[in-house]
Amino acid sequence: MARKALDLHCDTLMKIAKSGDLNENQSAMVTLKGLQEGGVALQCFADFVPTGMFPKFCRKAATNAMFGKFYKNYQKMMAFHADTLFPILTAADIDKAGVDGKIGILLTIEDGGVLGDKLENVKKYYDKGVRLVTLTWNHPNAIGYPNSKDPAIMEKGLTDFGKEVVAEMERLGMVVDVSHVSDGVFWDVAAIAKKPFLASHSNARAVCGHTRNMTDDMIRKLAEKGGVMGLNIGPEFITFGSEESTVDGMVKQILHIREVGGSDILALGSDFDGIHGKLEVAGPQDWPKLEKALSDAGLSDDELEKMWWTNAQRVLRAALA
């Protein structure tokens, strides 16, 4: 029987067929069967809207339309699988995940640019069931700046509005996610966050030099703040410039992160359906492959339990409370 798992990020809402049936569209990496075979009790589903790719003259309309499209996919999925899936809206809901075969679904926004520049929009999306926001994607928005090869951009942090957004998210009970952000935004969040925050799908930059990954200093600070980072299995985030994601590569990432930040920072954040290439872990059904490899590499059963479930649920519980 697969170990109980919690995955902090997937982009499957882009792949769901019109019916909402998770098993109908065979191009999706995440299926209901895969979640069940992989022991996933709680899966975060992102409503991904790359706001910076839209021209400014139509950005608001295009953003609303794209969010709405994927939100409808989410609603159809939850309705179609109502006997198995249920929404994670409060800390208490986390306790129900995995009970009697039920799988908790936590709705997220990837790219806080969806909020525009209106603070009241945080509550608007909270009321729609969103409980985690990735502050940026790969473009600047009203909240702050993204990861970048340009050192000048990488140093830029949260805007004044962005600081208000972080405070409002924490007040309402939403998780602050620093995957994709600039180093400056990370350090600003670390300075003002009153609750644990997380990097839903990010790896170690010392192992793989992609700007999306986190420096050792950032990993140590995230651990100090009680946060977690979900392992992103995308090839370019495991081994820079590679089109192949191997279990051995994932193990190297985890061993380094554990050495730097300790085992309490470890979590899963696959990025399923948002990544491409040759993938040794090709869906949630393959999580046991990684579990075995990490066990063989020296992680104890307690550490694996932390990485698969305990660490991430602790952060979600603290944020949603």
Backbone torsions as a table, in degrees:
resi	resn	phi	psi	omega
1	MET	NA	131.9	-176.4
2	ALA	-68.0	148.4	177.9
3	ARG	-67.3	141.9	177.4
4	LYS	-60.1	128.0	-172.1
5	ALA	-128.1	154.2	175.1
6	LEU	-133.2	120.9	-178.5
7	ASP	-112.0	122.7	-172.3
8	LEU	-81.7	-7.1	-178.8
9	HIS	-162.0	129.4	165.4
10	CYS	-147.6	158.6	-178.3
11	ASP	-110.8	28.5	-171.1
12	THR	-68.0	-20.7	178.8
13	LEU	-60.0	-21.5	176.4
14	MET	-74.0	-20.0	-171.5
15	LYS	-106.0	-9.6	-174.2
16	ILE	-67.8	135.2	179.5
17	ALA	-71.3	169.6	-174.2
18	LYS	-58.1	-29.4	-177.1
19	SER	-75.3	-23.2	-174.1
20	GLY	89.2	3.4	-179.3
21	ASP	-76.0	115.8	-178.7
22	LEU	-66.7	-16.7	-178.8
23	ASN	-102.5	-0.5	-175.5
24	GLU	-81.4	-38.9	-176.3
25	ASN	-92.7	103.2	-174.5
26	GLN	-72.5	-7.1	177.4
27	SER	-81.9	-12.5	179.9
28	ALA	-79.0	139.1	176.7
29	MET	-75.4	-34.0	-179.5
30	VAL	-96.9	119.7	174.8
31	THR	-125.8	163.3	177.4
32	LEU	-61.2	-43.3	179.0
33	LYS	-60.8	-42.6	179.7
34	GLY	-63.5	-42.5	177.5
35	LEU	-59.9	-43.6	-178.6
36	GLN	-67.5	-43.6	-179.7
37	GLU	-66.2	-31.9	-178.4
38	GLY	-86.8	0.0	178.0
39	GLY	76.0	16.9	-176.7
40	VAL	-73.0	119.1	179.7
41	ALA	-100.9	-20.7	178.2
42	LEU	-145.6	122.6	-179.1
43	GLN	-124.1	128.2	173.5
44	CYS	-86.2	128.6	178.6
45	PHE	-112.5	123.5	-177.6
46	ALA	-91.8	134.2	164.9
47	ASP	-91.1	97.0	-171.6
48	PHE	-92.9	117.8	-179.8
49	VAL	-131.7	101.1	-178.6
50	PRO	-76.4	79.7	-169.4
51	THR	-58.6	-33.7	-177.4
52	GLY	-69.0	-11.1	178.5
53	MET	-85.3	-11.2	-179.7
54	PHE	-90.6	139.0	175.1
55	PRO	-58.2	146.5	-175.6
56	LYS	-59.1	-34.1	-174.9
57	PHE	-67.2	-20.9	-179.5
58	CYS	-128.1	15.3	-172.3
59	ARG	-60.7	-46.2	-177.3
60	LYS	-62.5	-46.1	-179.1
61	ALA	-65.3	-43.9	-178.9
62	ALA	-66.2	-39.5	178.3
63	THR	-62.0	-48.4	-179.7
64	ASN	-61.5	-40.0	-178.6
65	ALA	-66.5	-43.5	-177.4
66	MET	-70.9	-42.6	176.4
67	PHE	-59.4	-44.7	-178.8
68	GLY	-60.8	-39.3	179.2
69	LYS	-61.4	-48.7	-177.5
70	PHE	-74.0	-28.8	176.6
71	TYR	-66.3	-38.6	175.4
72	LYS	-63.5	-38.3	176.3
73	ASN	-60.6	-42.0	177.5
74	TYR	-60.9	-47.3	-179.2
75	GLN	-62.0	-42.5	179.0
76	LYS	-64.3	-41.7	179.2
77	MET	-61.5	-45.6	-178.8
78	MET	-65.6	-36.1	178.9
79	ALA	-71.9	-43.0	-177.3
80	PHE	-64.6	-37.4	-177.2
81	HIS	-109.4	35.1	-175.6
82	ALA	-60.0	-22.5	179.7
83	ASP	-77.2	-15.6	-176.2
84	THR	-121.6	-40.5	-176.1
85	LEU	-96.2	145.5	173.7
86	PHE	-146.1	152.7	-176.1
87	PRO	-79.2	140.9	171.8
88	ILE	-92.9	110.9	-177.4
89	LEU	-119.9	-24.8	-178.7
90	THR	-134.6	167.0	177.3
91	ALA	-60.6	-35.6	-178.9
92	ALA	-64.8	-29.5	180.0
93	ASP	-63.8	-28.3	-178.4
94	ILE	-60.6	-33.8	-179.9
95	ASP	-64.4	-23.4	-178.6
96	LYS	-83.4	-16.4	-176.8
97	ALA	-66.0	127.3	179.7
98	GLY	89.0	-7.3	179.3
99	VAL	-83.0	128.7	179.9
100	ASP	54.7	34.9	176.3
101	GLY	77.4	5.9	-178.8
102	LYS	-77.3	139.6	179.1
103	ILE	-114.7	122.5	178.4
104	GLY	-80.5	137.7	179.1
105	ILE	-118.4	121.7	178.4
106	LEU	-107.5	117.8	-178.1
107	LEU	-81.9	132.4	-179.4
108	THR	-127.3	163.9	170.0
109	ILE	-113.0	127.3	172.4
110	GLU	-104.2	110.9	-175.8
111	ASP	99.8	95.4	179.5
112	GLY	-63.7	-3.7	173.5
113	GLY	-58.9	-19.4	176.6
114	VAL	-57.8	-29.1	-178.8
115	LEU	-72.5	-12.1	-176.1
116	GLY	63.6	-136.4	178.7
117	ASP	-124.8	28.3	-178.8
118	LYS	-114.9	118.2	-177.1
119	LEU	-63.3	-30.9	-180.0
120	GLU	-64.4	-17.0	179.1
121	ASN	-69.2	-22.5	176.1
122	VAL	-60.4	-47.4	178.6
123	LYS	-66.8	-35.1	179.0
124	LYS	-58.4	-45.4	-178.9
125	TYR	-79.3	-28.9	172.6
126	TYR	-59.1	-43.2	-179.7
127	ASP	-66.5	-20.8	175.7
128	LYS	-83.5	-5.7	178.6
129	GLY	105.2	0.9	178.7
130	VAL	-70.1	131.3	-178.6
131	ARG	-126.7	4.4	176.6
132	LEU	-150.7	137.6	176.9
133	VAL	-128.6	122.7	170.0
134	THR	-79.2	114.5	-165.5
135	LEU	-58.1	-40.1	176.2
136	THR	-134.7	166.7	164.4
137	TRP	-109.4	-123.8	-175.5
138	ASN	-105.2	16.6	177.5
139	HIS	-134.8	154.6	174.6
140	PRO	-63.3	149.8	171.8
141	ASN	-142.5	-172.4	-175.5
142	ALA	-67.2	-17.3	-179.4
143	ILE	-82.7	-42.2	-176.3
144	GLY	173.4	-152.8	-169.0
145	TYR	-118.7	153.9	-176.4
146	PRO	-95.7	172.4	169.6
147	ASN	-59.2	148.8	-175.5
148	SER	-160.7	153.1	172.5
149	LYS	-76.8	-14.0	179.3
150	ASP	-84.8	112.8	-177.9
151	PRO	-57.0	-32.9	-179.2
152	ALA	-65.0	-40.0	177.4
153	ILE	-72.4	-39.7	-177.7
154	MET	-61.2	-26.8	-179.5
155	GLU	-81.6	-19.9	-175.9
156	LYS	-72.7	145.1	-174.2
157	GLY	-117.2	-150.3	178.8
158	LEU	-67.8	144.2	169.0
159	THR	-78.4	172.0	174.5
160	ASP	-59.5	-39.7	176.8
161	PHE	-63.2	-40.9	179.1
162	GLY	-59.8	-38.9	177.8
163	LYS	-65.3	-37.0	176.8
164	GLU	-66.4	-37.7	179.4
165	VAL	-63.1	-46.1	179.3
166	VAL	-58.7	-46.0	-180.0
167	ALA	-63.6	-40.5	-179.6
168	GLU	-69.2	-38.9	176.4
169	MET	-60.0	-45.8	-179.7
170	GLU	-65.2	-37.0	179.6
171	ARG	-64.1	-42.6	-177.4
172	LEU	-75.4	-33.6	-174.8
173	GLY	106.7	53.2	177.9
174	MET	-125.3	148.5	-177.1
175	VAL	-85.6	130.6	175.7
176	VAL	-88.3	124.1	-175.9
177	ASP	-116.3	124.8	-176.2
178	VAL	-105.7	13.9	170.1
179	SER	-64.6	141.9	179.1
180	HIS	82.2	-13.3	-173.5
181	VAL	-79.1	164.7	172.2
182	SER	-68.3	163.2	175.3
183	ASP	-61.3	-37.5	179.8
184	GLY	-61.8	-42.9	177.7
185	VAL	-63.4	-42.7	178.7
186	PHE	-54.4	-50.1	-175.7
187	TRP	-68.3	-32.0	175.7
188	ASP	-66.7	-43.2	177.5
189	VAL	-61.6	-44.5	-179.8
190	ALA	-59.9	-32.1	-177.5
191	ALA	-76.5	-30.8	-173.0
192	ILE	-109.1	-16.4	-175.8
193	ALA	-65.7	132.6	177.6
194	LYS	-98.2	-17.9	177.9
195	LYS	-115.9	161.1	174.0
196	PRO	-58.8	140.7	174.9
197	PHE	-121.8	178.9	-174.9
198	LEU	-146.6	165.2	168.6
199	ALA	-113.4	103.7	-167.9
200	SER	-66.2	-33.1	-178.1
201	HIS	-150.2	75.6	-178.2
202	SER	-141.7	151.0	-179.6
203	ASN	-118.9	-167.3	-176.5
204	ALA	-93.8	125.7	-179.4
205	ARG	-69.0	-28.3	179.7
206	ALA	-66.0	-26.8	178.9
207	VAL	-90.6	-37.9	-179.3
208	CYS	-139.3	116.3	-168.5
209	GLY	-77.4	23.7	177.2
210	HIS	-69.6	140.3	-179.3
211	THR	-65.5	-16.0	176.4
212	ARG	-72.4	-20.6	-178.5
213	ASN	-85.3	167.3	-172.6
214	MET	-103.6	141.6	176.0
215	THR	-71.3	164.2	178.7
216	ASP	-62.1	-37.9	178.2
217	ASP	-62.2	-38.0	178.3
218	MET	-68.1	-40.1	178.6
219	ILE	-61.9	-44.1	179.1
220	ARG	-63.1	-41.6	-179.9
221	LYS	-66.9	-41.3	178.2
222	LEU	-60.1	-41.9	177.8
223	ALA	-64.1	-41.2	179.4
224	GLU	-61.4	-34.4	-179.5
225	LYS	-83.2	0.3	178.1
226	GLY	83.6	15.2	-177.5
227	GLY	-90.2	-177.9	178.1
228	VAL	-137.6	162.6	172.9
229	MET	-130.0	128.4	-178.5
230	GLY	-87.1	129.4	179.7
231	LEU	-61.6	120.8	175.4
232	ASN	-91.6	123.6	-175.6
233	ILE	-92.8	6.9	176.8
234	GLY	-59.7	134.2	-175.6
235	PRO	-52.0	-45.6	-175.2
236	GLU	-70.3	-13.4	178.2
237	PHE	-99.4	-10.8	175.2
238	ILE	-91.6	-50.2	178.9
239	THR	-136.8	112.8	-171.3
240	PHE	-56.3	130.1	177.7
241	GLY	82.2	-0.5	-177.5
242	SER	-89.7	152.9	173.1
243	GLU	-108.7	10.8	-178.8
244	GLU	-124.9	129.7	177.1
245	SER	-110.2	113.2	-177.8
246	THR	-108.8	156.3	175.5
247	VAL	-62.9	-38.2	178.1
248	ASP	-59.9	-40.4	177.9
249	GLY	-64.3	-39.5	177.9
250	MET	-64.2	-41.2	179.6
251	VAL	-61.3	-41.9	178.3
252	LYS	-60.4	-42.3	177.6
253	GLN	-60.4	-50.1	-175.3
254	ILE	-64.6	-41.5	-179.8
255	LEU	-62.9	-38.1	178.1
256	HIS	-68.7	-46.3	-179.3
257	ILE	-60.8	-41.3	178.6
258	ARG	-63.5	-41.1	179.9
259	GLU	-63.7	-38.1	-176.2
260	VAL	-82.8	-46.4	-171.7
261	GLY	-110.3	-5.8	-178.3
262	GLY	85.9	167.8	-174.4
263	SER	-77.0	-13.6	-179.8
264	ASP	-76.3	-7.3	-179.7
265	ILE	-95.9	-10.8	-172.7
266	LEU	-74.7	139.4	176.8
267	ALA	-159.7	175.4	177.4
268	LEU	-106.0	136.9	177.2
269	GLY	-151.7	64.6	-162.8
270	SER	-49.7	-44.1	-168.2
271	ASP	72.0	23.7	175.9
272	PHE	-51.5	140.8	180.0
273	ASP	69.0	5.5	171.9
274	GLY	-119.6	4.9	-177.2
275	ILE	-128.1	163.0	-176.7
276	HIS	-140.0	164.6	177.3
277	GLY	119.8	-169.1	178.5
278	LYS	-87.3	113.5	-170.9
279	LEU	-116.8	119.7	177.7
280	GLU	-74.0	-30.1	169.7
281	VAL	-105.6	99.6	-169.6
282	ALA	-100.5	2.4	-179.6
283	GLY	177.2	171.3	-176.9
284	PRO	-59.7	-24.3	178.6
285	GLN	-64.2	-16.2	-177.3
286	ASP	-97.0	2.0	178.5
287	TRP	-55.6	-35.9	178.8
288	PRO	-59.3	-26.7	176.4
289	LYS	-61.9	-45.6	-179.9
290	LEU	-68.9	-39.2	179.0
291	GLU	-58.0	-46.1	-179.8
292	LYS	-63.2	-44.2	-178.4
293	ALA	-63.5	-38.8	179.0
294	LEU	-70.3	-36.1	175.8
295	SER	-63.6	-43.9	178.1
296	ASP	-63.3	-28.6	-178.5
297	ALA	-84.6	-3.6	173.2
298	GLY	115.5	-1.0	176.7
299	LEU	-72.3	133.8	180.0
300	SER	-75.4	167.7	177.3
301	ASP	-61.6	-36.9	178.4
302	ASP	-64.1	-41.3	179.0
303	GLU	-66.2	-39.9	177.6
304	LEU	-64.8	-39.5	177.4
305	GLU	-62.3	-39.6	177.0
306	LYS	-62.4	-48.1	-176.2
307	MET	-67.7	-39.3	-176.8
308	TRP	-76.8	-31.4	-172.5
309	TRP	-143.9	-58.1	-164.8
310	THR	-60.1	-45.2	-174.7
311	ASN	-63.3	-52.2	-176.2
312	ALA	-66.2	-40.6	-179.5
313	GLN	-66.4	-29.9	176.1
314	ARG	-62.8	-44.4	-179.6
315	VAL	-69.1	-43.2	177.9
316	LEU	-61.2	-42.9	-178.6
317	ARG	-62.8	-42.0	-179.6
318	ALA	-66.0	-39.0	-177.9
319	ALA	-74.1	-39.8	-175.3
320	LEU	-80.9	-13.0	-177.1
321	ALA	-65.1	NA	NA
